[in-house]
């Protein structure tokens, strides 16, 4: 990936490529009006499936895609006054965007290939010859040019009056040119399909795309009388603890969390107390044997919806707004068949949850908590001096490579040991590392950790030190959001010290971590209001501290803790599989599933409390496996697999697995193409510059195999071997990372470069959208399932 990104900076057209969509896809309206009043024009020349579209290549060479995307960012649905044509700068941006759009359509058209009788994809759209295909392409280009003319000359860019331009612009703003290419492909297919869809079919699609009442997707749950308990408050306030106590006191229940590490932590907690518990994540399932009734601890995407239980706990409910994963929290919240549903999260989720509960007719009791100890931001940083670290400090960074480099640098500078915790660390290893850090009687004085610690991992941190105030979010470098800083920084404050203080207050034994028989006093709701007040009039324990490694990041941290986060306004949803299957049934056979998904996204109707999560990745997976004769059920399973299609090996692997299912071939692990097992025969001393990338690619491929092995047990039967191979890969990755060197000078240069990139992007967006729009965007807290694997910062320095 690093080499690809380096090349992208040297070539303007390849620089257009960008990571996949990170923001919520807005609901689209039918864009058929963009194709009205077309003039028949001669078909252009074509050769080998390539459409020769005239566009100004100089404009493409002058194009800075990131700057152009920032120039477009704003509210694309806001109508523009027709009497006010765009300014010179805006008009210039539209001209550049048109050149880029024509260039990308050339690529899309070429990738779609020539027409031939065996191409079932074209047949499903009613294309009977290459001449007809070329003619449709020419008419579509005419529609595109008309849309750009309305935008650049008249300023008509709203969704209502210029839907084609709006769709293309929205896709580019939200996902760069990768999403633009996907939108162009869909728009062209929709243009070709326009004559194949009678009004009656379109009306049926519109009915199925009505997603305004997602709670109706769970009829069995709606028959239950549920009580919703919403536990909100800052970090280290006891909200999750009290929710888990309710779960422990129940006879049956489910815990659903954002990370498999958290699921494993709850699973270990319950099994240690003799309570039978299942662990259910995408890549691993441990089901108790010989019993029918047990608790379940799972990642939120795997939460069982068809099991009736007494209590369900859904952690980090504020992630319901995530444009990528929010649908899973909404699905669990609306669909869990539990008598009591306990939601844990931030105060900003209260209004939305109460509004949804009111629509459901369910009682919502809000429990509010205060921190168990004080939290202070420091005025001074560590000035990049690891010798200023103190026992109990946690240094937070946002890439795995950087974490290991920091670990090496800290241990060399201080002569003391440093533990490490990050999202994709194997659960047993993470538990061991946490125990080493939490034990005051050894030489593991420090911790380096990813933003996974913001999710409530049980770590006794005295001070949080931000290695940087910026991160790469999969699209651009940006400043950390207010919510991210508060949630990560809020982990400061030794919970063990707080526990001892509580024990002294209520005459309990001060034994450090609470035992199962010595619980921390619960914060009971006040009967009149349903809210919670602390049982003691003052905070407990020693305060936690938050600072930065570099002076330049102190203002960001201090300002974040002075700023209130914006309330969450919408919950993410995705249409369930039964709706997608019904929509697909109204299209001709062999219609690409990617078109069905795009069509559904375009026609979706949403209420003001819900947003449509992005499914660009699912669309890309659907295209990758389109050639194989799979049922719609099988395709729906595959597009849900944890695949990363920027990696060519991942594309080859998922195609190989789809082929095995389609033709009932052997799904033995060693027969799957794209899994680079040869890398296991090399080591870090081999001199292979792509050694780490190859290992990580293999790890992702094996993880995808394990995910599918639970859905197709009869096909992918090498599960034990896959677990063994996964462990071998993880050991080699750990060995490589543990031997990384640390250079303080290089680390400072990377921080300065990331800071410069983020501030440049932020300044551009503020200029275009205004301060208010940027601040609203800044409040969106997006935590990853796991932190980015590659060190993206390095790529920009190459």
C-alpha positions in Angstrom: 0.0 0.0 0.0 2.8 2.4 0.8 4.4 2.0 -2.6 1.1 2.5 -4.3 0.5 5.7 -2.3 3.9 7.0 -3.1 3.2 6.5 -6.8 -0.1 8.3 -6.4 1.6 11.4 -5.2 3.7 11.5 -8.4 0.9 10.9 -10.9 -2.1 13.2 -10.9 -4.6 10.7 -12.1 -3.6 8.0 -9.6 -3.5 10.6 -6.9 -7.2 10.9 -7.4 -7.6 7.5 -5.8 -8.6 7.7 -2.2 -9.7 5.4 0.7 -13.2 4.3 0.9 -16.1 6.4 2.1 -16.0 7.6 5.7 -19.2 9.7 6.0 -22.8 9.0 5.9 -24.4 8.7 2.5 -27.2 11.1 2.1 -30.5 9.8 0.8 -30.8 10.2 -2.9 -33.8 11.1 -4.9 -34.7 9.6 -8.3 -32.5 11.2 -10.9 -34.5 10.4 -14.0 -35.1 14.1 -14.6 -31.5 14.5 -15.4 -32.0 12.4 -18.5 -35.0 14.2 -20.0 -35.0 16.2 -23.2 -31.9 14.5 -24.7 -30.9 15.0 -28.3 -29.9 12.0 -30.3 -26.2 12.4 -31.2 -23.9 10.2 -33.3 -22.3 7.4 -31.4 -18.6 8.0 -30.7 -15.9 5.7 -31.9 -15.0 2.9 -29.5 -12.3 0.3 -29.4 -11.9 -2.6 -27.0 -14.6 -1.2 -24.7 -13.1 2.2 -24.5 -15.1 5.3 -25.2 -13.1 8.1 -26.7 -14.5 11.1 -24.7 -13.1 14.5 -25.5 -11.8 16.2 -22.3 -9.0 18.6 -21.5 -6.1 16.5 -20.2 -4.3 19.7 -19.1 -7.1 20.3 -16.7 -6.7 16.8 -15.2 -2.9 17.4 -14.9 -3.5 20.7 -13.0 -6.1 19.1 -10.7 -5.4 18.7 -7.0 -8.2 16.2 -6.1 -8.1 16.8 -2.4 -8.3 20.6 -2.8 -11.1 20.3 -5.3 -13.0 18.0 -3.0 -12.6 20.5 -0.1 -13.8 23.3 -2.4 -17.0 21.3 -3.0 -17.6 20.4 0.6 -20.6 22.0 2.2 -24.3 21.4 2.0 -24.8 20.1 -1.6 -28.6 19.9 -1.2 -28.9 23.7 -0.6 -30.6 25.3 -3.6 -28.7 28.1 -5.3 -30.4 31.3 -6.4 -30.7 31.1 -10.2 -30.1 34.8 -10.6 -26.6 34.5 -9.0 -24.2 32.5 -11.3 -21.3 30.9 -9.5 -18.1 33.0 -8.8 -15.0 32.7 -10.9 -13.3 30.3 -8.4 -16.4 28.1 -8.1 -16.9 28.1 -11.9 -13.2 27.0 -12.3 -13.8 24.2 -9.8 -16.8 23.0 -11.7 -14.7 23.0 -15.0 -12.0 20.9 -13.3 -14.6 18.6 -11.8 -16.1 18.1 -15.3 -12.7 17.2 -16.7 -12.2 14.8 -13.9 -15.7 13.3 -14.4 -15.2 12.7 -18.1 -11.8 11.1 -17.4 -13.2 8.8 -14.8 -16.1 7.8 -17.0 -13.6 6.8 -19.7 -12.0 4.4 -17.1 -15.4 3.1 -16.0 -16.6 2.5 -19.5 -13.3 0.7 -20.4 -13.6 -1.5 -17.2 -17.2 -2.5 -18.1 -15.8 -4.1 -21.2 -17.2 -4.6 -24.7 -20.6 -5.9 -25.5 -20.7 -9.6 -26.5 -23.5 -12.2 -26.4 -22.1 -13.9 -23.4 -22.0 -10.7 -21.3 -25.0 -11.3 -19.1 -24.5 -7.9 -17.4 -25.4 -6.0 -20.5 -28.2 -8.3 -21.4 -30.0 -7.5 -18.1 -30.0 -3.8 -19.1 -31.5 -4.5 -22.5 -28.3 -3.8 -24.5 -28.3 -6.0 -27.7 -25.2 -4.7 -29.6 -22.0 -2.7 -29.3 -23.6 0.0 -31.4 -26.5 0.3 -29.0 -24.0 0.5 -26.0 -22.0 3.2 -27.7 -25.2 5.2 -28.5 -26.4 4.9 -24.8 -23.0 6.1 -23.6 -23.0 9.1 -25.9 -26.4 10.1 -24.7 -25.4 9.7 -21.1 -22.4 12.0 -21.7 -24.7 14.5 -23.2 -26.7 14.4 -20.0 -23.6 14.8 -17.9 -22.5 17.9 -19.9 -25.9 19.4 -19.6 -25.8 18.9 -15.9 -22.4 20.7 -15.7 -23.7 23.5 -17.9 -26.6 24.1 -15.5 -24.1 24.2 -12.6 -21.3 26.3 -14.1 -23.4 28.9 -16.0 -26.6 29.1 -13.9 -25.5 27.9 -10.4 -28.2 25.2 -10.4 -26.6 22.5 -8.2 -29.5 21.5 -5.9 -30.8 18.0 -5.8 -34.2 19.1 -7.0 -33.2 21.0 -10.1 -30.0 19.2 -11.1 -30.0 15.7 -9.5 -27.3 14.2 -11.8 -24.8 16.9 -10.8 -25.8 16.7 -7.2 -25.3 12.9 -7.1 -21.9 13.1 -8.8 -20.8 16.0 -6.6 -22.1 14.4 -3.4 -20.2 11.1 -4.2 -17.0 13.0 -4.9 -17.2 15.1 -1.7 -18.0 12.1 0.5 -15.6 9.6 -1.1 -13.3 11.2 -3.6 -12.8 9.9 -7.1 -13.2 6.2 -6.0 -16.8 7.0 -5.0 -17.2 9.2 -8.1 -16.4 6.3 -10.3 -19.0 4.1 -8.5 -21.6 6.8 -8.9 -20.8 7.2 -12.6 -21.2 3.5 -13.2 -24.5 3.4 -11.4 -25.8 6.6 -13.1 -24.9 5.2 -16.5 -26.6 1.9 -15.7 -29.7 3.7 -14.4 -29.7 5.8 -17.6 -29.6 2.6 -19.7 -32.2 0.9 -17.6 -34.7 3.8 -17.8 -36.6 2.3 -20.7 -36.7 -1.2 -19.0 -38.5 0.0 -15.9 -42.3 0.7 -16.3 -43.9 3.1 -13.9 -45.5 0.3 -11.9 -42.1 -1.2 -11.2 -40.7 2.1 -10.2 -43.6 2.7 -7.8 -43.0 -0.7 -6.2 -39.3 0.2 -5.8 -40.4 3.4 -4.1 -42.6 1.5 -1.7 -39.8 -0.9 -0.8 -37.3 1.9 -0.4 -39.5 3.6 2.2 -37.1 3.2 5.2 -38.8 5.8 7.5 -40.0 3.2 10.0 -37.0 0.8 10.6 -38.5 -0.5 13.9 -41.1 -2.3 11.9 -38.4 -4.6 10.6 -38.4 -6.4 14.0 -42.1 -7.4 14.6 -41.3 -10.0 17.3 -39.6 -7.3 19.4 -42.5 -4.9 18.9 -44.7 -7.4 20.6 -42.7 -7.1 23.8 -42.9 -4.6 26.6 -39.4 -3.4 26.9 -37.9 -0.9 29.4 -34.9 1.1 28.1 -32.3 2.2 30.6 -29.9 4.8 29.3 -26.7 5.2 31.3 -24.9 8.4 30.3 -21.9 10.2 31.7 -18.2 10.9 31.1 -15.6 8.2 31.2 -14.6 6.7 34.6 -18.1 7.4 35.9 -19.3 3.8 36.5 -22.1 3.8 33.9 -20.9 0.6 32.2 -20.2 -1.0 35.6 -23.8 -0.5 36.7 -25.2 -1.8 33.4 -23.1 -5.0 33.7 -24.2 -5.5 37.3 -27.8 -5.6 36.0 -26.7 -8.1 33.4 -25.0 -10.3 36.0 -28.1 -10.3 38.2 -30.3 -11.5 35.4 -30.8 -15.1 34.5 -30.2 -14.6 30.8 -28.7 -11.7 28.9 -26.5 -10.4 26.1 -23.6 -7.9 26.0 -22.9 -6.1 22.7 -19.8 -3.9 22.4 -17.8 -2.1 19.7 -14.6 -4.1 19.9 -13.9 -7.8 20.1 -11.5 -7.0 22.9 -14.4 -5.6 25.0 -16.5 -8.7 24.1 -13.6 -10.9 25.3 -13.2 -8.9 28.5 -16.9 -9.3 29.4 -16.7 -13.0 28.4 -13.7 -13.5 30.7 -15.4 -11.7 33.5 -18.5 -13.8 33.4 -16.7 -17.2 33.0 -14.4 -16.3 35.9 -17.5 -15.8 38.1 -18.8 -19.2 37.1 -21.5 -17.9 34.8 -21.8 -19.8 31.5 -21.1 -17.4 28.6 -20.7 -17.5 24.9 -18.2 -15.4 23.0 -19.5 -14.4 19.5 -17.4 -12.2 17.2 -17.1 -12.3 13.4 -14.0 -14.5 13.4 -14.5 -16.5 16.6 -17.3 -18.2 18.3 -17.1 -20.0 21.7 -20.4 -21.6 22.6 -20.7 -23.4 26.0 -21.3 -27.1 25.5 -23.9 -29.3 27.2 -26.2 -26.4 28.3 -29.1 -24.6 26.7 -29.1 -21.4 28.7 -26.1 -19.0 28.9 -25.1 -15.4 28.6 -23.6 -14.1 25.3 -20.8 -11.5 24.9 -20.5 -10.3 21.3 -19.5 -7.5 19.0 -22.5 -5.4 18.2 -22.7 -6.6 14.6 -23.1 -10.2 15.8 -25.7 -9.5 18.5 -28.5 -12.1 18.3 -31.9 -10.7 17.6 -34.0 -13.8 17.7 -33.1 -14.8 21.3 -35.4 -13.7 24.2 -33.4 -12.6 27.3 -34.0 -10.7 30.5 -31.3 -8.1 30.0 -29.3 -6.7 27.1 -26.4 -4.3 27.4 -25.4 -2.2 24.4 -22.1 -0.3 25.0 -20.9 3.0 23.4 -24.4 3.9 22.1 -23.1 7.2 20.7 -21.7 5.1 17.9 -25.2 4.8 16.6 -24.4 7.9 14.5 -21.3 6.3 12.8 -21.7 6.5 9.0 -20.0 3.1 8.7 -21.1 1.0 11.7 -24.1 3.0 13.1 -26.6 0.5 11.6 -25.4 -2.2 13.9 -26.2 -0.1 17.0 -29.6 0.8 15.6 -30.3 -2.8 14.7 -29.4 -4.0 18.2 -31.3 -1.2 19.9 -34.5 -1.7 17.9 -34.3 -5.5 17.5 -33.0 -6.9 20.8 -35.7 -9.1 22.4 -34.9 -8.2 26.0 -37.2 -7.1 28.9 -34.6 -4.5 29.9 -32.2 -2.9 27.4 -29.3 -1.0 29.0 -27.6 1.5 26.7 -24.3 3.0 27.8 -22.7 6.1 26.3 -22.3 9.8 26.2 -24.8 12.5 27.2 -25.1 13.6 23.6 -27.1 10.5 22.7 -30.0 11.2 25.2 -32.3 13.3 23.0 -32.2 10.9 20.0 -32.7 7.8 22.1 -35.6 9.4 24.0 -37.2 10.5 20.7 -37.0 7.0 19.2 -38.3 5.5 22.4 -41.3 7.9 22.3 -42.0 6.6 18.7 -41.8 3.0 20.0 -44.0 3.7 23.0 -41.3 2.3 25.3 -40.3 3.7 28.7 -36.9 5.3 28.7 -35.2 5.8 32.1 -32.1 8.1 32.0 -29.3 7.4 34.6 -26.8 10.2 34.7 -23.4 9.8 36.2 -20.5 11.9 37.3 -16.8 11.1 37.1 -15.5 9.2 40.1 -12.5 11.4 40.2 -11.4 14.8 38.9 -9.8 15.3 35.5 -7.3 18.0 34.7 -5.6 19.1 31.5 -2.0 20.2 31.9 -0.5 23.4 30.7 2.8 21.9 29.6 3.6 19.0 27.4 6.4 16.5 27.9 8.4 18.5 25.3 9.1 15.3 23.4 11.2 14.0 26.3 10.3 10.4 27.3 12.3 10.9 30.5 9.5 13.1 31.8 7.1 10.1 31.8 5.9 9.0 35.1 4.7 5.5 36.3 1.1 5.0 35.2 1.4 7.1 32.1 -0.3 6.0 28.8 1.0 7.4 25.5 -1.8 7.3 22.8 -1.0 7.1 19.1 -3.1 6.1 16.1 -1.1 3.6 14.1 0.2 0.2 15.1 3.7 0.8 13.6 4.0 4.0 15.5 3.0 2.3 18.7 5.8 -0.1 18.5 8.3 2.6 17.7 7.1 4.6 20.7 7.5 1.5 22.9 11.1 1.0 21.7 11.9 4.7 22.2 10.4 4.9 25.7 12.2 1.7 26.9 15.5 3.0 25.6 15.1 6.5 27.1 13.8 5.4 30.5 15.3 2.0 31.1 11.8 0.8 32.2 9.4 -1.6 30.5 6.4 -0.4 28.5 3.2 -2.5 27.8 1.2 -2.1 24.6 -2.5 -2.3 23.8 -4.3 -1.9 20.5 -7.5 -3.1 18.9 -6.2 -6.0 16.8 -4.0 -7.4 19.5 -5.1 -11.0 20.3 -7.3 -10.9 23.4 -5.1 -13.1 25.5 -2.1 -11.0 24.7 -4.0 -7.8 25.5 -5.1 -9.2 28.8 -1.5 -10.1 29.7 -0.2 -6.7 28.6 -3.0 -4.9 30.7 -2.1 -7.1 33.7 1.5 -6.1 33.4 0.7 -2.4 33.3 -1.9 -2.6 36.1 0.5 -4.4 38.5 2.3 -1.8 40.6 4.9 -4.3 41.7 6.9 -4.8 38.5 8.9 -2.6 36.1 6.1 -2.1 33.5 5.7 1.6 34.3 4.3 2.8 31.0 1.7 1.9 28.4 1.5 2.8 24.7 -2.1 2.4 23.3 -4.3 3.1 20.4 -7.7 4.9 20.6 -9.1 1.5 21.7 -8.5 2.6 25.3 -11.3 5.1 24.8 -13.8 2.3 24.6 -13.5 1.4 28.3 -10.8 -1.2 28.5 -9.9 -1.8 32.2 -6.6 0.0 32.5 -5.5 1.9 35.5 -4.0 5.0 33.9 -2.8 8.0 35.9 -2.1 10.3 32.9 -3.0 10.2 29.2 -0.3 11.6 26.9 -1.4 12.3 23.3 1.5 11.6 21.0 -0.3 13.8 18.4 -3.4 15.8 18.1 -4.1 14.6 14.6 -4.9 11.3 12.9 -5.5 9.8 9.5 -9.2 8.8 9.4 -9.0 6.7 6.2 -9.5 9.7 3.9 -7.5 12.7 5.1 -5.3 13.8 8.0 -7.5 15.7 10.4 -7.5 17.2 13.9 -8.9 14.9 16.6 -12.5 15.6 17.3 -13.8 16.9 20.6 -15.5 13.7 21.4 -12.4 11.6 20.6 -10.2 13.7 22.8 -12.7 13.7 25.7 -13.3 9.9 25.5 -9.6 9.0 25.2 -8.3 11.6 27.7 -11.1 10.7 30.1 -9.5 7.4 30.7 -6.9 9.1 32.9 -7.3 8.6 36.6 -6.4 5.5 38.5 -9.6 3.6 38.9 -7.9 1.4 41.6 -7.2 4.5 43.7 -10.9 5.5 43.3 -12.0 2.1 44.3 -9.9 2.2 47.5 -11.4 5.6 48.3 -14.9 4.3 47.9 -14.1 1.2 50.0 -12.9 3.5 52.8 -16.0 5.6 52.5 -18.4 2.7 52.8 -16.2 0.5 55.1 -15.5 -2.0 52.4 -12.1 -3.8 52.2 -9.7 -1.7 50.1 -8.3 -4.6 48.1 -7.6 -2.8 44.9 -9.8 -4.1 42.1 -13.3 -4.9 43.4 -14.0 -8.6 43.9 -17.3 -10.1 42.9 -18.4 -9.9 46.5 -17.4 -6.3 47.1 -19.2 -4.3 44.4 -18.9 -0.5 44.1 -22.1 1.1 45.4 -24.6 1.4 42.5 -26.0 4.8 41.5 -29.7 4.3 41.9 -32.2 6.5 39.9 -34.3 9.1 41.6 -37.9 7.9 41.4 -39.3 11.3 40.4 -37.0 12.0 37.5 -35.4 8.8 36.6 -32.0 10.6 36.7 -29.1 9.6 38.8 -27.1 11.5 41.5 -23.9 10.3 43.0 -24.1 8.8 46.5 -21.3 10.9 47.8 -21.2 14.7 47.5 -17.6 14.8 46.3 -15.4 13.0 43.8 -13.3 10.1 44.8 -9.7 9.3 44.4 -6.8 11.1 42.9 -7.3 13.2 39.7 -6.4 12.1 36.3 -4.3 14.2 34.0 -4.2 14.8 30.3 -1.3 16.3 28.3 0.6 15.9 25.0 4.0 14.9 23.9 4.4 18.0 21.9 3.7 21.7 22.9 1.9 22.3 19.6 -0.9 19.9 20.6 -1.7 21.3 24.0 -4.1 24.0 22.8 -6.1 21.4 20.9 -6.5 19.3 24.0 -7.4 22.1 26.3 -9.9 23.6 23.9 -11.6 20.2 23.4 -12.2 19.8 27.2 -13.8 23.3 27.2 -16.1 22.5 24.3 -19.5 20.9 24.5 -20.2 18.2 21.9 -23.1 18.5 19.6 -26.1 16.2 20.3 -26.5 13.3 18.0 -29.3 13.9 15.6 -29.6 10.7 13.5 -29.1 7.0 13.9 -27.5 5.0 11.1 -29.5 2.3 9.2 -29.0 -0.1 6.3 -31.9 -1.8 4.5 -32.3 -5.4 5.7 -31.6 -8.3 3.4 -35.3 -9.1 2.8 -35.9 -5.6 1.4 -32.8 -5.9 -0.9 -33.9 -9.3 -2.0 -37.4 -8.1 -2.9 -36.1 -5.1 -4.8 -33.7 -7.4 -6.8 -36.6 -9.7 -7.7 -38.2 -6.8 -9.8 -35.1 -6.6 -12.1 -34.2 -8.9 -15.0 -32.1 -11.9 -14.2 -28.3 -11.3 -13.9 -28.9 -7.6 -13.0 -25.7 -6.7 -10.9 -26.4 -6.6 -7.2 -24.3 -3.4 -7.1 -26.9 -1.7 -9.3 -29.7 -3.0 -7.1 -28.0 -1.6 -4.0 -27.3 1.8 -5.7 -30.9 2.0 -6.9 -32.1 1.3 -3.4 -29.8 4.0 -2.0 -31.0 6.5 -4.5 -34.7 5.9 -3.9 -34.5 5.6 -0.1 -36.9 7.7 2.0 -35.7 8.4 5.6 -37.2 10.1 8.6 -35.5 12.9 10.3 -34.2 10.6 13.1 -32.3 8.2 10.7 -29.5 8.4 8.2 -28.5 5.9 5.6 -25.1 4.4 6.3 -22.6 4.0 3.5 -22.4 0.7 1.7 -19.8 1.6 -0.9 -17.7 -1.3 0.2 -20.6 -3.7 -0.2 -21.1 -2.4 -3.7 -17.5 -3.0 -4.6 -17.6 -6.5 -3.2 -20.8 -7.2 -5.2 -19.0 -6.1 -8.4 -16.0 -8.3 -7.5 -18.1 -11.5 -7.3 -20.7 -10.6 -9.9 -19.4 -13.1 -12.4 -20.1 -16.1 -10.2 -23.6 -17.8 -10.3 -24.6 -17.1 -6.7 -28.0 -16.8 -5.2 -29.1 -13.4 -3.9 -28.8 -14.9 -0.4 -25.2 -15.9 -1.0 -24.4 -12.5 -2.4 -25.9 -10.8 0.6 -23.6 -12.9 2.9 -20.5 -12.1 0.8 -21.0 -8.4 0.7 -21.1 -8.4 4.5 -17.7 -10.1 4.8 -14.8 -8.1 6.3 -13.0 -7.5 3.1 -10.6 -4.7 2.1 -10.7 -4.4 -1.7 -7.9 -1.9 -2.0 -5.6 -4.9 -1.5 -5.4 -6.9 -4.8 -4.9 -10.1 -2.8 -8.1 -9.5 -1.0 -10.0 -9.2 -4.3 -8.5 -12.4 -5.6 -9.2 -14.2 -2.3 -12.9 -13.2 -2.1 -13.3 -14.2 -5.7 -11.8 -17.6 -5.0 -14.1 -18.1 -2.0 -17.1 -17.0 -4.1 -16.1 -19.5 -6.8 -15.9 -22.3 -4.2 -19.4 -21.6 -3.0 -20.9 -21.1 -6.5 -19.5 -24.3 -7.9 -19.3 -26.3 -4.7 -15.6 -26.6 -5.0 -13.2 -27.5 -2.2 -12.8 -24.6 0.2 -9.6 -25.8 1.8 -7.6 -23.0 3.1 -4.6 -23.9 1.0 -6.7 -23.9 -2.2 -7.8 -20.3 -1.8 -6.1 -18.0 -4.2 -4.7 -14.7 -3.1 -3.5 -15.9 0.3 0.3 -15.3 0.3 1.4 -18.2 2.5 5.0 -17.9 1.1 5.6 -14.9 3.4 5.6 -17.4 6.3 8.8 -18.8 4.9 10.6 -15.5 5.2 11.5 -13.4 8.2 12.1 -9.7 9.0 15.8 -10.0 8.1 15.0 -11.0 4.5 15.2 -7.5 3.2 11.7 -7.6 1.7 10.4 -4.0 1.9 6.8 -5.3 1.6 7.2 -7.9 4.4 4.8 -6.2 6.9 2.3 -5.4 4.2 2.3 -9.0 3.0 1.8 -10.3 6.5 -1.1 -7.9 7.1 -2.7 -8.9 3.8 -2.5 -12.6 4.7 -3.9 -11.9 8.1 -6.9 -10.1 6.6 -7.5 -12.9 4.1 -7.4 -15.5 6.8 -9.8 -13.4 9.0 -12.2 -13.3 6.0 -11.9 -17.1 5.6 -12.8 -17.6 9.2 -15.8 -15.3 9.0 -17.1 -17.2 6.0 -16.3 -20.6 7.7 -19.1 -19.9 10.2 -21.6 -19.3 7.4 -20.5 -22.1 5.0 -19.2 -24.9 7.3 -19.5 -27.5 4.6 -17.3 -25.5 2.2 -14.7 -23.8 4.2 -13.8 -26.7 6.4 -10.2 -25.8 7.3 -11.1 -23.7 10.4 -8.5 -25.3 12.8 -5.8 -24.8 10.2 -6.9 -21.2 9.6 -6.7 -20.4 13.4 -3.2 -21.9 13.5 -2.1 -20.0 10.4 -3.5 -16.8 11.9 -1.5 -17.3 15.1 1.7 -17.8 13.0 1.0 -14.6 11.1 0.3 -12.6 14.3 3.6 -13.9 15.8 5.6 -12.8 12.8 3.9 -9.4 12.8 4.6 -9.0 16.5 8.3 -10.0 16.0 8.7 -7.5 13.2 7.1 -4.6 15.1 9.0 -5.3 18.3 12.3 -4.8 16.4 11.4 -1.4 14.9 13.8 1.5 15.7 12.7 4.8 17.1 14.0 8.2 15.9 12.8 11.2 17.8 13.8 13.4 14.9 11.8 11.4 12.4 8.8 11.2 14.7 8.8 15.0 15.1 8.9 15.4 11.3 6.0 13.1 10.9 3.9 15.0 13.4 4.7 18.3 11.8 3.8 16.9 8.4 0.5 15.5 9.6 -0.3 18.7 11.4 0.4 20.7 8.2 -1.8 18.4 6.1 -4.7 18.5 8.5 -4.6 22.3 9.0 -4.4 22.9 5.2 -7.5 20.8 4.7 -9.3 22.4 7.6 -8.5 25.9 6.4 -9.8 25.1 2.9 -13.0 23.7 4.3 -13.6 26.6 6.6 -13.2 29.0 3.7 -15.8 27.2 1.7 -18.3 26.1 4.2 -18.0 28.6 7.0 -17.0 28.1 10.7 -20.4 26.7 11.7 -20.5 23.9 9.1 -16.9 22.9 10.0 -17.6 22.7 13.7 -20.7 20.5 13.1 -18.5 18.2 11.1 -15.8 18.3 13.8 -18.2 16.7 16.3 -18.6 13.5 14.5 -16.8 10.9 16.6 -15.8 7.9 14.5 -13.9 5.1 16.4 -12.6 2.2 14.3 -13.2 -1.4 14.9 -9.4 -1.5 15.1 -7.0 1.3 14.5 -5.4 1.6 11.0 -2.9 -1.1 10.4 -0.5 0.7 8.2 1.5 3.8 9.2 -0.2 6.2 6.7 1.9 9.1 8.0 5.0 7.5 6.5 3.6 7.5 3.0 3.4 11.2 2.8 7.1 11.6 3.7 8.3 9.3 1.0 
